[in-house]
Amino acid sequence: MTTFDDREAAFEAKFAHDEQKQFIARMRRNRFMAVWASALKGETVEAAKKYGNELVKTDLQNVSEDDVVNAVLGYLGDLTDEATVRAKMAELLTEAKLQVVSESKL
């Protein structure tokens, strides 16, 4: 292997690793969103877990932030609005990324 091949392989490995971290953070964010939404509705922890699984499936089937937003809005009905959901998603994604990064340093 040449130096160029080594660098290319290292770049591809880093890209795959970064994508995996992004995926884990996004799925964790979806579970956090489920806990937040269930708390707004006054539901149990079991309901939050069940809804978390639904949000993860929604995101896996349709890799789009809009699909997750629409799912949460449909779940919450009149309890919130789109701007609030999007702001909460951004906040929770930041938290999820921080957790993933700190776990990878252990």
C-alpha positions in Angstrom: 0.0 0.0 0.0 1.1 3.5 -0.7 0.9 6.4 1.6 -2.0 7.7 -0.5 -3.9 4.4 0.0 -3.2 4.5 3.7 -4.6 8.1 4.0 -7.6 7.2 1.9 -8.4 4.2 4.1 -7.9 6.3 7.2 -10.3 8.9 5.9 -12.9 6.4 5.0 -12.7 4.8 8.4 -13.0 8.2 10.1 -16.0 9.0 7.9 -17.7 5.7 8.8 -17.0 6.3 12.5 -18.4 9.8 12.5 -21.5 8.7 10.6 -22.0 6.0 13.2 -21.8 8.5 16.1 -24.3 10.8 14.3 -26.7 7.9 13.9 -26.4 7.0 17.6 -26.9 10.6 18.6 -30.0 10.9 16.4 -31.6 7.8 17.8 -30.8 8.9 21.3 -32.4 12.3 20.6 -35.5 10.5 19.4 -35.8 8.7 22.6 -35.3 11.9 24.6 -38.0 13.5 22.5 -40.3 10.6 23.4 -39.6 11.1 27.1 -40.3 14.9 26.7 -43.5 14.3 24.8 -44.8 11.7 27.2 -44.0 14.0 30.1 -46.1 16.8 28.5 -49.0 14.3 28.2 -48.5 13.1 31.8 -47.9 9.5 30.7 -46.0 6.7 32.3 -42.4 5.7 31.7 -43.6 2.6 29.9 -45.6 4.8 27.5 -42.5 6.9 26.9 -40.4 3.8 26.1 -43.1 2.6 23.7 -43.3 6.0 22.0 -39.5 6.1 21.9 -39.5 2.9 19.9 -42.1 4.4 17.5 -40.0 7.5 16.9 -36.9 5.5 16.2 -38.8 3.4 13.7 -40.2 6.6 12.1 -36.7 8.0 11.7 -35.2 4.8 10.4 -38.0 4.5 7.8 -37.9 8.1 6.7 -34.5 9.7 7.5 -36.0 13.2 7.8 -36.3 15.6 10.6 -39.7 16.7 9.2 -41.0 13.2 9.7 -40.0 13.1 13.4 -41.4 16.6 13.9 -44.7 15.6 12.3 -44.8 12.4 14.4 -44.3 14.4 17.6 -46.8 17.0 16.6 -49.4 14.3 15.9 -48.7 12.6 19.2 -49.0 15.8 21.2 -51.9 17.4 19.4 -52.6 20.9 20.8 -50.1 20.6 23.6 -47.3 22.3 21.6 -46.4 23.8 18.2 -43.9 23.1 15.5 -41.4 25.8 16.6 -41.3 24.4 20.1 -40.8 20.8 18.9 -38.0 21.9 16.5 -36.3 23.9 19.3 -36.5 20.9 21.7 -35.2 18.6 19.0 -32.2 20.8 18.5 -31.6 21.1 22.2 -31.8 17.3 22.7 -29.6 16.5 19.7 -26.9 18.7 21.3 -27.3 16.8 24.6 -27.2 13.4 22.8 -24.1 14.3 20.8 -22.4 15.4 24.1 -23.2 12.1 25.7 -22.0 10.1 22.7 -18.7 12.0 22.6 -18.2 11.6 26.3 -18.9 7.9 26.2 -16.4 7.4 23.4 -13.7 9.0 25.5 -14.1 6.4 28.3 
